[in-house]
Amino acid sequence: LFDTHAHYDDEAFDPDRRKVLAGLPQKGVGLVVDPGCTLTSSEKAVALAAEFPHVYAAVGLHPENCHDFQPEQIEHLAQREKVVAIGEVGLDYYWEENPPRALQQEVLRRQLALAEELKLPVIFHDREAHGDSLAIVREFPAVRGVFHCFSGSVEMAEELLKLGWMLSFNGAITFKNARKAPEVIAAVPLERMMVETDAPYLTPVPFRGKRNDSRYLPQVFITLAQWKGLSPEEMAQITWENGKRLFLRYPAGVKTNQPARRSRAG
C-alpha cells in the first residue's frame, strides 16, 4: 500500500512515532509521503524520510500557515534527499481566522512557481476555495500534482483531469455525509486516482474517533473498490503504481543532487 499523504511529523505521533513508522512495512504499507505544513514540519518530514527507507517528504506551507513563508528556506529544503513534492500548499477559506485570501493566493503562486522551477509535483489543499484554486492552477499549465482529499464537484474534477492533475481520496469517503463522493469517483479514471490517510486526521469508518495512521488505509481501498467494481487488491495495486508514477519518477537523490537554480519564488 502507498499512503500518499500522512503527517507523521504531527505532534499526535510524538508518543510513538518511530514505533508506528518502523512497523508499517509489516502491515503492508510499503511507501509513505509526509507533507510539511510549516517550515518546522517540513524539516521534520525531511528528517523522517532520511531515517526510514519507506518514507518520502514534501515541503511547503499550508495556507493556514502562509504568513510564515520564507521562499529561500523552502527552496533549500526542496532540494534535499527524498523530497518528492512541494506541499502541502493551496487555499483554505473555511476558517475566518486564516490568513487573508490575497496573502494565501500570493504565497500559493510563489510555491507553484517554485515547483515549476524545480520540476516537482505539487500536493494541493483546497477547502471551500474551489473556484480560486482552479483559476490559479490554470496559471501554471506546466505544473502537475494531486488535489489531496478532493472535495470538489464532478465538473471541477473533470477540469483538473484535463489539466493533467491527479485526485486523491481518504477516509472522508467512508463518512455518511460524503454524498457526492461516489459520483466524483465514478468520473475519475483509475490511472488518475490515489489514496491517502491524511493521518492523524479523517480516520475512516468504523474507526472514527481514533488517531488515524496508514494501517487504516485498507478501509479506503474497500470503499473505492466497491464503487469501481474492483477487488481491494486490484485497487491497491493500481494506486501503488499511480503514486510511484507521480512522486518517484526518478531515483532518490537524482533531482536533489543537481546544482540549485534560483527560483522565481525568491
C-alpha positions as MATLAB code, in Angstrom:
seq = 'LFDTHAHYDDEAFDPDRRKVLAGLPQKGVGLVVDPGCTLTSSEKAVALAAEFPHVYAAVGLHPENCHDFQPEQIEHLAQREKVVAIGEVGLDYYWEENPPRALQQEVLRRQLALAEELKLPVIFHDREAHGDSLAIVREFPAVRGVFHCFSGSVEMAEELLKLGWMLSFNGAITFKNARKAPEVIAAVPLERMMVETDAPYLTPVPFRGKRNDSRYLPQVFITLAQWKGLSPEEMAQITWENGKRLFLRYPAGVKTNQPARRSRAG';
ca = [
       0.000    0.000    0.000;
       1.128    3.558   -0.741;
      -0.110    6.212    1.697;
       0.487    9.312   -0.397;
      -0.353   11.832    2.349;
       0.288   11.266    6.064;
       1.548   13.794    8.620;
       3.798   11.668   10.794;
       5.612   14.849   11.821;
       2.410   15.883   13.651;
       2.518   16.140   17.446;
      -0.191   13.477   17.658;
       2.564   10.948   16.913;
       5.034   12.252   19.497;
       4.455    9.317   21.893;
       5.166    6.529   19.391;
       6.169    7.998   16.021;
       9.163    5.777   15.335;
       7.423    2.629   16.503;
       4.470    3.272   14.180;
       6.661    4.135   11.192;
       9.012    1.208   11.713;
       6.068   -1.181   11.843;
       4.315   -0.057    8.662;
       6.079   -2.421    6.202;
       4.968   -5.391    8.314;
       1.400   -4.075    7.969;
       1.662   -3.971    4.188;
       2.367   -0.248    3.886;
       5.395   -0.022    1.635;
       5.549    3.715    0.893;
       4.519    6.942    2.622;
       4.759   10.613    1.667;
       4.866   13.005    4.630;
       3.967   16.565    3.520;
       5.051   19.556    5.575;
       2.626   22.327    6.508;
       5.084   24.749    8.124;
       8.812   25.259    7.829;
       9.332   23.266   11.030;
       7.096   20.389    9.978;
       8.746   20.333    6.545;
      12.126   19.972    8.254;
      10.722   17.131   10.382;
       9.331   15.404    7.287;
      12.745   15.581    5.610;
      14.361   14.124    8.730;
      11.858   11.244    8.867;
      12.480   10.499    5.196;
      16.191   10.298    5.918;
      15.586    7.891    8.799;
      13.054    5.485    7.259;
      13.632    3.919    3.816;
       9.903    3.733    3.007;
       9.172    7.387    3.878;
       9.469   10.332    1.482;
       8.901   14.020    2.176;
       7.170   17.010    0.642;
       7.929   20.552    1.771;
       5.800   23.669    1.740;
       3.481   25.955    3.662;
      -0.175   25.115    4.196;
      -2.472   28.108    3.557;
      -3.231   28.341    7.283;
       0.480   28.956    7.863;
       1.349   31.052    4.820;
       2.150   34.170    6.883;
       5.466   32.438    7.728;
       6.512   31.963    4.100;
      10.298   32.106    3.629;
      10.900   31.167   -0.009;
      14.640   30.648    0.235;
      14.253   28.146    3.084;
      11.508   26.172    1.329;
      13.638   26.116   -1.827;
      16.628   24.844    0.158;
      14.574   22.054    1.742;
      13.044   21.123   -1.601;
      16.456   20.091   -2.878;
      17.190   17.666   -0.042;
      17.347   13.908   -0.491;
      13.984   12.128   -0.806;
      11.927   15.315   -1.175;
       9.454   14.380   -3.909;
       6.959   17.281   -3.977;
       6.058   20.820   -2.951;
       3.262   20.602   -0.431;
       1.039   20.818    1.351;
       0.105   24.106   -0.328;
      -3.155   25.624   -1.508;
      -6.102   27.700   -0.351;
      -8.314   27.375    2.723;
     -11.262   29.753    3.103;
     -13.048   27.674    5.748;
     -11.765   29.335    8.914;
     -12.294   33.067    9.391;
      -9.037   33.360   11.343;
      -6.976   32.043    8.415;
      -4.590   34.482    6.702;
      -6.251   36.899    4.255;
      -7.239   35.364    0.941;
      -4.975   37.697   -1.026;
      -1.962   36.547    1.017;
      -2.902   32.879    0.604;
      -3.112   33.362   -3.153;
       0.224   35.189   -3.342;
       2.060   32.520   -1.360;
       0.381   29.759   -3.378;
       1.519   31.313   -6.650;
       5.087   31.588   -5.387;
       5.134   27.973   -4.275;
       3.688   26.801   -7.592;
       6.409   28.803   -9.323;
       8.989   27.034   -7.172;
       7.523   23.662   -8.111;
       7.728   24.632  -11.775;
      11.341   25.764  -11.384;
      12.421   22.581   -9.618;
      10.207   20.322  -11.752;
       8.495   18.854   -8.708;
       4.846   17.814   -8.420;
       2.536   19.654   -6.024;
       0.327   18.417   -3.189;
      -2.652   20.793   -3.219;
      -5.016   21.613   -0.341;
      -8.389   23.111   -1.348;
     -11.034   23.796    1.261;
     -14.024   25.963    0.387;
     -11.883   27.633   -2.299;
     -12.684   25.604   -5.397;
     -13.043   28.468   -7.873;
      -9.850   30.291   -6.913;
      -7.895   27.041   -6.638;
      -8.822   26.030  -10.160;
      -8.153   29.512  -11.536;
      -4.646   29.684  -10.044;
      -3.761   26.167  -11.161;
      -4.649   27.208  -14.690;
      -1.999   29.957  -14.434;
       0.687   27.235  -14.175;
      -0.028   24.825  -17.028;
       3.395   23.174  -16.680;
       2.774   22.226  -13.030;
       1.221   18.876  -12.167;
       0.368   17.181   -8.917;
      -2.506   15.939   -6.813;
      -5.509   17.569   -5.173;
      -5.456   15.718   -1.882;
      -8.664   14.831   -0.025;
     -10.571   16.014   -3.078;
     -13.909   17.606   -2.126;
     -14.885   19.443   -5.289;
     -17.625   18.745   -7.820;
     -17.627   16.367  -10.751;
     -17.203   19.387  -13.019;
     -14.103   20.546  -11.113;
     -12.696   17.019  -11.157;
     -13.101   16.875  -14.918;
     -11.345   20.235  -15.349;
      -8.403   19.143  -13.200;
      -8.124   15.873  -15.082;
      -7.931   17.812  -18.353;
      -5.082   19.852  -16.858;
      -3.166   16.674  -16.016;
      -3.727   16.587  -12.257;
      -4.460   13.558  -10.097;
      -7.085   13.318   -7.357;
      -6.624   11.622   -4.000;
      -9.191   10.186   -1.610;
      -9.085    9.193    2.046;
     -11.264    8.167    4.976;
     -13.678   11.033    4.319;
     -15.289    8.974    1.546;
     -16.491    6.496    4.197;
     -18.435    9.166    6.126;
     -22.232    9.322    5.925;
     -22.125   12.905    4.644;
     -19.893   12.004    1.658;
     -22.910   12.086   -0.649;
     -21.206   13.364   -3.802;
     -18.116   11.180   -3.434;
     -19.482    8.191   -5.433;
     -20.378   10.449   -8.375;
     -16.973   12.139   -8.342;
     -15.068    8.879   -8.074;
     -17.084    7.399  -10.936;
     -15.766   10.243  -13.123;
     -12.094    9.718  -12.212;
     -10.152    7.238  -14.372;
      -8.314    4.609  -12.390;
      -4.925    5.825  -13.645;
      -5.529    9.290  -12.141;
      -6.587    8.177   -8.667;
      -4.509    7.984   -5.481;
      -5.227    7.134   -1.849;
      -4.119    8.619    1.433;
      -4.943    8.750    5.120;
      -4.172   12.412    5.947;
      -3.078   10.911    9.264;
      -3.637   11.707   12.068;
      -6.900   13.167   10.700;
     -10.008   11.798    8.927;
      -9.961    8.293   10.361;
     -12.275    6.097    8.254;
     -15.414    4.351    9.407;
     -15.623    2.190   11.502;
     -12.611    3.591   13.389;
     -13.702    7.229   13.696;
     -12.610    8.763   16.983;
      -9.222    7.043   16.900;
      -5.976    8.619   15.725;
      -5.561    7.821   12.061;
      -2.465    6.186   10.581;
      -1.527    4.247    7.465;
      -2.732    0.955    8.909;
      -6.323    2.109    8.321;
      -5.727    2.622    4.599;
      -7.474   -0.656    3.639;
     -10.822    0.855    4.647;
     -10.364    3.439    1.887;
      -9.478    0.721   -0.642;
     -12.566   -1.282    0.250;
     -14.882    1.659   -0.389;
     -13.164    2.730   -3.610;
     -13.055   -0.828   -4.905;
     -16.781   -1.296   -4.329;
     -17.598    1.888   -6.243;
     -15.237    0.994   -9.107;
     -16.230   -2.659   -9.367;
     -12.784   -3.961   -8.455;
     -11.286   -6.014   -5.669;
      -9.459   -4.147   -2.883;
      -6.259   -5.873   -4.018;
      -6.663   -4.538   -7.550;
      -7.323   -1.040   -6.248;
      -4.254   -1.253   -4.008;
      -2.040   -2.258   -6.946;
      -3.393    0.464   -9.232;
      -2.955    3.238   -6.673;
       0.504    1.933   -5.729;
       1.612    2.367   -9.333;
      -0.104    5.763   -9.621;
       1.625    7.090   -6.526;
       5.019    5.904   -7.725;
       4.440    7.432  -11.140;
       3.738   10.871   -9.659;
       6.218   11.003   -6.793;
       9.004    8.551   -7.599;
       9.737    9.239  -11.254;
      13.458    9.435  -10.511;
      15.750    7.501   -8.171;
      16.086    9.203   -4.795;
      18.649   11.952   -4.988;
      18.761   12.493   -8.759;
      16.870   15.773   -8.595;
      18.296   16.897   -5.314;
      21.931   16.409   -6.257;
      21.772   18.762   -9.211;
      23.068   22.324   -8.750;
      20.476   24.622   -7.234;
      18.867   27.104   -9.554;
      17.442   30.385   -8.404;
      13.682   30.110   -8.169;
      11.206   32.692   -9.382;
       9.605   32.298   -5.962;
      12.629   34.052   -4.475;
];
